[in-house]
């Protein structure tokens, strides 16, 4: 389980959002070539576009669910609206270096067009319509982080599904009705297999220029 030196514990992600868990899958989240590391700060203007997410699961028969949530709404000193859901993607296949994010089209589109990219184990780029259109099911589109009061944590949580299309109990709202723990329990997801978070606070007008 997580140790006291774990940044997820130091940052109170373990406790406020998640129960203690042991990571078993590698996940990399990147905004415009800048990787997210636990506790690092991003300007809101740097996270406008949805990030690139790489999941190294290594098995097409395994599927994952990704949750992005803000537990500090409306502000960290009194987060009485905790949590706010920013992104939800299910049925992500556990292929080595499977990627989705910025260039992935909506998953309900036909198989005639795709802009997603997948890399094989030799890092050779190729495009496969049937694989890319099934790279994940975006149930809640990416919502831009807009912290207004204090420093907010934005948490990416990865769960391993028991099978494909097993996430049935969907959130009815992005707002404080959402709870990561409850969502996991209702869908039989168990403990997370990976998580990472960044901090962000409201930018000054001078910074946004």
C-alpha angles and dihedrals in degrees: 000000000000118000126224090252090057108118089223087063095041089050090047092237084126099066102020097052111002142029118238113285142166114243112236102167131056116235126179122192118193133183112197092332093314111116121219114240124183112279097002117136126239127188112239088237088061095056101049093110119060112261130248110252124197120193119190103201098135098210128087089202091064121080131197140199122217122204125186114192142168112217095181102074123174091358137336095245092059110013095176091149094055121178125035117183114224102171139004126185125170137183094038108167116233097234120151106270092356106173137194135161134078099034101031114115124220111291095231093065123107122266093251097087133035137157099185122116130211125189124210125221091274090056091245112151119231139156124228117175098201094049097042095049088055095044090109145327113248105212095169117028120230111279118202113246110247109176111187103173123044128318115328129200117224110200129199112200125187122201129186112232124220089232144328118309092006095128101094106144102079127186115260093209142019091224133083092309087078120091123174095210093049092046090053093048094047091053099041093243098139120199121345121267094206140005139175133174141193133198127234137173136185114290124230119243089247091055093050093055 
